[in-house]
Amino acid sequence: MKKVIVLMFDNVEELEAIAPIDFLIRAKAEVCLASLTDNLKVVGRSGITITCDSLFVDKKDENFDMVVVPGGPGTNWVASNKDVLDFVKRQYENGAVVGAICAAPIVLKEAGILNGKRCTAHTSRIAELENCTTNEAVVVDGNVITSQGAGTAVEFGLVLVEKLFSTECAKEVEISTCFMR
């Protein structure tokens, strides 16, 4: 079974986390919501409380097939967390797919894995990133997948499924959720 970790934190953009989580679970991935705080419960930017599966500190030495970093107002704190940056970089160097949405491509930049990669991000963060486009909702460059924001979270989730599993699997999830690309 493919293992995915989603890095969760206070002020996370809920839709950017939950849409990909839901689609990856539908595709039969083993998804771990890992709290970057010292509490299993994180409160998103809209005040929605999300209960995580584990604390990041308990998972940081494991290997995953995919790492997903949602965005939100808490992203700057995530991008300055050395343990998170080291974890994301190690996972990427070990062949994991790394996905980031909205402001979270900044985390990938700080981890040193966006160098020379095409990407996209929320319009408020574009100027901070090289090779960043605003013309695509989701950009795939090798094992790096980036997306623009909450409004692109469903498409982002489908692309994550496609990259981790297959086009056919993503199509099945798309059909089962009545999403039309």
Salt bridges, closest charged atoms under 4 A:
GLU13 OE1 - ARG45 NE 3.35
ASP22 OD1 - ARG26 NE 2.46
GLU62 OE1 - LYS3 NZ 3.26
GLU62 OE2 - LYS59 NZ 3.35
ASP83 OD2 - LYS60 NZ 3.65
ASP86 OD2 - LYS82 NZ 2.66
GLU128 OE2 - ARG125 NE 2.67
GLU136 OE2 - ARG118 NH2 2.16
ASP141 OD1 - LYS117 NZ 3.85
GLU162 OE1 - ARG181 NH2 3.88
GLU174 OE2 - LYS171 NZ 3.37
GLU174 OE1 - ARG181 NE 2.98
